[in-house]
């Protein structure tokens, strides 16, 4: 006898569980979606709510200036849409959002952890503290200097959660961090289905029990994760955009523990959690001190570059790196200035490249530096964190610029000396006037080195 009813496609369940999704963008047949709604596998909500005030039900935006009206061809009337999350597909007042309420995807408790590294005493202590916080379902702040091995510290906690049948998310404000973490977690958890979600990420099938995502991607999740970890929790735009912080809360289940991981916590975070569930690692895993930035004046550097000339000190520093075959990163305060400077540096070596946030080849260029196919990259603050290049040397051009906060400068300096075989390196802040932020960054690095020596 042939069965003539309708069976829920497992792929539809696996994709939609934990997600909040535009009905018109569902990657399944219209028939399967309508049948799923009929059998109450989805809860349908309006895209924009008007009471008690206008709010986007996907990205949680409530700023009146971020909403615009338009003549809607679908309902033939004036509708409101949210501009804040427009690049994820337009959410309007007549848009339907779907939240999965059907059966859960199949989760496994068999996950191998294939990592043969050894923790230092401080690392082991912090790893144990994080694991205890997850077991107790409480908040935890991990404060560890750049290069302290924060990623490795997450392995025991993630492994424990997966073996409990829990779903884990590691979120970060930067795409580059997701791209850095993805292959590392794939290698360490070879039995685990892992998805990496970021702007224009490729389609990935199956049900991922471990998700690595930019914080923006969390707009698309609702009560999905049993453990939520936010890496680089101090990074822009997460700390400045309250909708991203709301997205983190919305994406985790009600009692899910939240772990924040950062090398440069804000004073607000430290004040709030330092006396509660807090771990601090003031030195790197290889026991060498953090490279201390040196300050070099570079007067009228912007005028010089615009006139087609690299300032002498900067040119000399770059030529030394090229002669020694040391990979390097040159950080610029503005994309426009970097673009002016790029052809000038390419006269020193025509394979030098530049990269910025909107660069479609950003991922490939970083890989080329890592694989020694290019000698160095000119970059904006987009590469201040989440990138590890063996023996890399760093220079900041215009370190006095307001974009180079103390935290940003500490993160930039933290790119250097991460590998035990190249634990020392050069960090130079070229400037035309030393700022309080520059002084603060240097003072904190010296403080961490002192604390690391005493620990």
N, C-alpha and C positions, 0 to 999 in steps of 0.2 A: 504494500500500500504506500503510495507517495504522500509525503507530508506537504500540505499546501499552505501552512501558516507562515508566519514571519519569524525568523530567528535573528536576535541581536548580533550584528557583526562584531566579533571580538576586537577588531582594529578600531572600530568606532568607540567602543568602551575605553580601550587603552589610551586613545588620543584625548578624549574629553574628560576623563576622570580628573577632578581637581581644577579643571579649567573653566574660565568664564570667557565665552567666545561669541563673536558676531554670528548670528544665524546665517546671514547671507554669505559668510566666508567659510562655513563648515566644509571641510575637504571630503565630504561623502555625498552620496546620491540624495536628491531631494526626498525620494521615497523613504529611504532609511531614516533620515532626520525626522520626517513627519510621523513615521511609525514610532520612533523613539519618544517623541513628544506625546503621542497618543497613549503610550504605555507608561507615561509619567516618569520617564528616565531623565527628563530635563525639567528644570524650573525656568520659566521664561520671565525675564524682568525687562523693564523699559531702559533704554540706553541713557536717557537724561531724565532725572526726576525734578519736578518743579516745586514740590512742597517738602519741608518748610521753606526751602530756598533751592535755587538751581544747583544741581550737582551731577557730575558724570559718574555713572555707576560702574565704569570700568577703571578709570584712573583716579577716581576720588577727587578730581579737581572741583573746587568751589569758588574759584576766582571769577567774578563776573566779566572781567576783561578778557578771559580766555574762552568766552562763548560768543558765537556769531549766528545770526539768522540767515536762512537761505530759502529760496523757492524750491520746495521738494517735489520732484516729478513723481515720486512714489505715492504720496498721500495728497498731492495737489493743493498744498497749503504751506504757509510759512512755518518752517521748523527751526529749532535751535540745534547747533552741533558744537562739539567740544574741539577746540583747536589744540588743546594741550597734548592729546594723544592721537592727533590726526594721522601721523605717519604709520599708525598701526591699523588704519582703516577708519573711516568716518563713523563716529557714534553720534546719532541725532536723537531728537525727541520722539521720532517714530521708528527708531531702530530697536530691534529685539536682541537681547543678550541671553545666551543659554548657559545655565549652570547645571552640571551633571548631578543627578540624584539617584542614578541607577546603580546596578551591582558594581562592586569594586573589582578592579583588575586583579589578576593573580599575582601575588607577591611571593617571592622565595626567601628562605632563611639561609640558603647556602651561598656564602660569599667568601672567597679566599682573599687573604691579605698577603700579597707577595712583595714584601719589603724587608730587606736584610740589614738595614741600617741600625745604628745604635744611638740611643738618646744619651745626652749628657745628663748629669744630675739635675740641673735646672730644667731641662726639657722634659725629663721624666716626671718631675714634680708638676709641671704645668699640664702635661698630658693627662695625668691622673686627676688633677683638679677639674679639668674640662669634662672628663668622663663622668665624674661624680655629679657634676652639675646637670648633665644630660639625664643621668639616672634619677636625679631628684626633680627633674623638669623645672629647673630654675635658670635665670639669666646668668651669663658669664662673660666677663671682659678679659680677653687675652691681650696684654700689652708686651710686645716683644720687638726688639730692635730689628732693623732691616738686615736680613741675612741670618736671623736666629734660627731659621728652619720652621717657620710657622706652618707651612703646608704639611710637612711631615708630622707635626704635632696633631694635626686633624685626623690622621689615619686611624688610630685606635678608636676614637670616638665615632667616626663614620662607620667603621667595621662593626662595632658593637650595635649601633642603631640598625644597620642593614640586617644583621643576624637576628634581631628582634622582629624582623618583618616590617620595619618602619621605612617611611619614605623621607629622603634627606635632600635638602637644597643647600647648595653653597652659592650665595649671591654676591655680586661685586659690582660697583658702579662702572667699571671699565671693561670694555670688550677685550682689550689686550690681556687682562688678567684671566678672563675665561679661556682665551686661546692658549695661554701659558699653562693653565691648570689642567685642561682637558686631556692631553696626552699623558701627563703624569698620573692622573687618576686611572686612566685606561690601563696603564702598565701595572699599577699596584693592585687594582681590582679587576682582574681579567675575566671573572665570571659574572660581573655585574653589568646590567644594561645602564649605560650612562648617556645622557643627552647634554649637548652644549647649545644653549639658546642665547642668541644675540641678534642684533639687527642684520637681516639678510643671511641668517644662518641656514645651511642646507636642510631639507626635509629629512627627518629622522624617524624611522618606524619603531614599533614595539612600545612596551611600557617601561619607562625609565624609573628605577627605584632611587637612582641618584641623579640629580639635575644640577648642572652648573649653568648659571644664568646671570645676565646683567640685571641690575635691580629694575630697569625699565620693563623687562620681560615679565616681571611679577605682576604687572597690571593685568595680565591674562590668566592669573591663578586665583583660586578661591578655596580656602581651607584644604589645601593640597598636601602640605608637608608636616611631618611629625617632628622633625628636627630642622631648625633654620639657623644657618651660619652665614653671617655677613662678613666677608673678607674685605680688607681695606675700607673699614667702616667710617673712616674720616674723609674719604675722597669726595671730590666734587663729581657729580651734582647731588649725591645722596644727602649730604649734611645740610644742603641749602634748599632742598625740595621736599616739603612735607608730604607731598603725594607719594613720593618714593618710600618714605618711612611708613606711610599708611599701607602701601602695597605689601611691604614686608609683613606687617601685622595681619593683613587680609589673607596672604598666601599661606600662612601657617595655621595649623589646627589650634583650637582654643587654648589647650594646655601645653602646646609644643614649647620646648626650651629654645631660647634665642641666645646664640653665641656671637659676640662681636670680636673681630680680630683686627688689630692694627699696630703699626709701629709708631704712629703719631696720634694718640688719642687727644680729643679736645679736653679742655679744662672742665667742661660740663660733664663729659663722660667720666673723667677721673673723680670728680667731686661726687657724682651720683653713685658710683659702683666700687671705688677703691677700697672701701671698708666692708664690702659685701663679698661677692664671688668674683675674685680678681686674681689674675696670675701675671707676674712680671718677669721677663727675661732680659737682663741688661747687656748681654754679650752674645756674640755669634757662636755657632756650634763648634767652630775650629779654634776658638779661644784667642784669636788675634783681635786687636782693638779695631774699632771702626775707623776708617780713613777720615782724618780731620781736614776740612776744607781750608784752602789758603786763599787769601784775598789779593787780587791784582787789579790795580787801576787800569782802565781802558777808556781814556777820555775821548769824547766825540766819536765813539765807535759807529753810531748810526749814520752820521754825516759821511764818515770814511767809506762805509759800505755802499752808501747811495752814490758816492763818487767813483765806485768801481775798484775800491782798494780795501784789502783785508788789513786791519790794524797790525802793526809789526809784532806785538807780543802774541796775539792770537794766531798769526800766521806761523810764527816760530813754534808755538805749542803744537799746532797741527802737523807741521813738518817733522817734528820729533816723533810724534805718534806713528806717522807714515814710515819713517826711517827704521823705527823699532818694530814695525809690523804689529802694533798694539791697536786693537779695535777701539773706537771712540764714539762718544755721543756728544754732540754740540747742542745745547739747549738754547732756544731763542724765545724772547718774550712775545713776539708777534709773528703770525704766519707771513704777513706782507714782508717783514724784514728778512725772514728766512728765505723767502723766494728770491729776493734781491741778492742775498748772499750765496745761494746755491751755485750759480754758474762761476762765481769767483773761486769757490773751493774746488770746483771741478777742474779748474786750471791747474791745481796742485795734483789732483788725481781724478781722472774723468769718470771713475766708477763710484765716487762719493754720491750718495743719494740723500734726498730730503723726504720727511714724512710728517703728516699732520692728521688731525681727527677725521677729516673728510676724504682722505686719500683712499681710493678703492684698492690700491696695492699695498696698503699698510702692513698687512700680515706677511705678504711675500718679502717685503723689504727687510723686516725684522729677521726673518728666517735667513735671508742672504747675509746679514751681519753675523748671525750666529754660526752660519756655515762657512764663514770667512770668504764669501764671494765678493763682498764689498769691504773696504777698510773702515768706513765710518758712516754715521748718519747724522744729518742735521734734523732737529726735531723740535716740537713744541713740548709743553708739559704733558702731552698725551702719553709719553713714555717715562714719566717720572716714577712709575711703580709698575709691578707686575711683569718685569722683564729681567732675565738673568743671562748675561753674556760673560763668558769666561775671559778674565783679564781685561775687561773694558775699562777705559779711562774716560773721565767726564770733565767737561767745561761748560760753565753757564755764561752766556753773553748777556750782559745787562741784568746782573743779579739784583740790582737795586729796584727793578721794575716791580710794581705792586702785585703782579701775578705770581711772583716768586715769594710766597709766604714762607714762614719758618718751617712749616710742615712740608711744603713742596721741596724746599732746599734740602731738608733732612732726607726725604725720599730719594731725591736725585743723587745725593752723596752716597746713599745706600746701595746704588747700583754697583759701586766699586768694591773690590776685595771680597766678594761673596764666596769665591772658590778657594779651598784650602791650599791649592798649589799656587794661587795668585792672590794671597790674602792682603796684600798691600797694593796701593795704586794711587793715582793722582786725581784729586778733585780740586778744581780751581774755579773761583767765582770772579769773573771779570766784571768790573763795575765802573761807574763814574760817580761814586759816593756810597760809602758803607751805610746800610740801613739797620734799624733795630731788628728787623726780621733776619737779616744775615747774621748779626751778632747772636741773636737768640738761637738760631740753628747751630752755630758753632759751639755755643755754650752748652747746649743740650747734648751734643755729640761727645764733648769732653766729659760731661757729667756721667753719661752712660758708660764711657770707658773707665771712669773712676769706680763706678758701682760694679762693673763687670770684673775689675781687678780684685775688688774686696770680697766678691761672692765666691 
